[in-house]
Amino acid sequence: MTKAEIVAKISENLGIEKNEVLATVEHFMQEVKESLEGGENVYLRGFGSFIVKTRAEKTGRNISKNTTIKIPAHNIPAFKPAKVFVESVKSNVAVK
């Protein structure tokens, strides 16, 4: 599902104009990004958490030059779904 499809579905379900829904979705995503960039996690009860994970420093390999390189420690954004959300997907989505 794309952002446009999400906007269309919310607009249809709530009877709100698409441009208003789009602005709301855009602002929501911007707030999540700004919070994570500021080092704050975002918790949405019953849905999940947008968190900042720290990856430790590690040694990697450059296969083409056959050398080792150091990959410094860094932070990445991640999403951790809520248990209720996970259970709902497990029970409603068939295994392919």
C-alpha positions as CSV (number, residue, x, y, z in Angstrom):
1,M,0.0,0.0,0.0
2,T,1.4,3.4,-0.9
3,K,1.0,6.8,0.8
4,A,-1.5,7.8,-1.9
5,E,-3.6,4.7,-1.3
6,I,-3.6,5.3,2.5
7,V,-4.7,8.9,1.9
8,A,-7.5,7.8,-0.5
9,K,-8.7,5.2,2.0
10,I,-8.8,7.6,5.0
11,S,-10.4,10.3,2.9
12,E,-13.1,7.8,1.7
13,N,-13.7,6.4,5.2
14,L,-13.9,9.7,7.1
15,G,-15.4,11.9,4.3
16,I,-12.5,14.4,4.5
17,E,-10.9,16.0,1.4
18,K,-7.8,14.2,0.2
19,N,-5.6,17.3,0.4
20,E,-6.4,17.7,4.1
21,V,-5.7,14.0,4.8
22,L,-2.4,14.2,2.8
23,A,-1.3,17.2,4.8
24,T,-2.1,15.4,8.1
25,V,-0.2,12.3,7.0
26,E,2.8,14.4,5.8
27,H,2.8,16.2,9.1
28,F,2.6,13.0,11.1
29,M,5.6,11.5,9.2
30,Q,7.6,14.8,9.6
31,E,7.0,14.7,13.4
32,V,8.1,11.1,13.6
33,K,11.3,11.9,11.6
34,E,12.0,15.0,13.7
35,S,11.6,13.1,17.0
36,L,13.9,10.3,15.9
37,E,16.5,12.8,14.6
38,G,16.3,14.4,18.0
39,G,17.0,11.1,19.7
40,E,13.4,10.6,21.0
41,N,11.4,7.4,20.4
42,V,7.8,7.6,19.3
43,Y,5.3,5.2,21.0
44,L,1.9,4.5,19.5
45,R,0.0,2.2,21.8
46,G,-1.6,-0.8,20.0
47,F,0.4,-0.1,16.9
48,G,4.1,0.0,17.7
49,S,7.2,2.1,18.4
50,F,9.5,4.0,16.1
51,I,12.9,3.8,17.9
52,V,16.5,4.7,17.4
53,K,18.8,1.7,17.4
54,T,22.5,1.9,17.9
55,R,24.6,-0.4,15.8
56,A,28.0,-1.3,17.2
57,E,31.3,-0.7,15.4
58,K,32.2,-3.7,13.3
59,T,34.8,-4.9,10.8
60,G,33.6,-5.3,7.2
61,R,35.2,-6.6,4.0
62,N,35.7,-4.9,0.7
63,I,35.6,-8.0,-1.5
64,S,36.7,-6.3,-4.7
65,K,40.0,-4.9,-3.1
66,N,40.3,-7.8,-0.6
67,T,40.7,-5.5,2.4
68,T,39.1,-5.1,5.7
69,I,37.4,-1.8,6.7
70,K,36.0,-0.5,10.0
71,I,32.4,0.4,10.0
72,P,31.9,3.0,12.8
73,A,29.1,2.7,15.4
74,H,26.0,4.5,14.1
75,N,22.3,5.0,14.9
76,I,19.5,3.8,12.6
77,P,15.7,4.3,12.8
78,A,13.6,1.1,13.4
79,F,10.0,0.1,13.9
80,K,9.0,-2.4,16.6
81,P,5.3,-3.5,16.2
82,A,3.1,-3.8,19.3
83,K,2.3,-7.4,20.5
84,V,-1.4,-6.8,19.7
85,F,-0.5,-5.8,16.2
86,V,1.8,-8.8,15.7
87,E,-0.8,-11.2,17.0
88,S,-3.4,-9.7,14.7
89,V,-1.2,-10.1,11.6
90,K,-0.3,-13.7,12.6
91,S,-4.0,-14.7,13.0
92,N,-5.3,-12.8,9.9
93,V,-2.6,-13.3,7.2
94,A,-2.2,-16.7,5.7
95,V,1.3,-18.1,5.3
96,K,2.4,-18.2,1.7
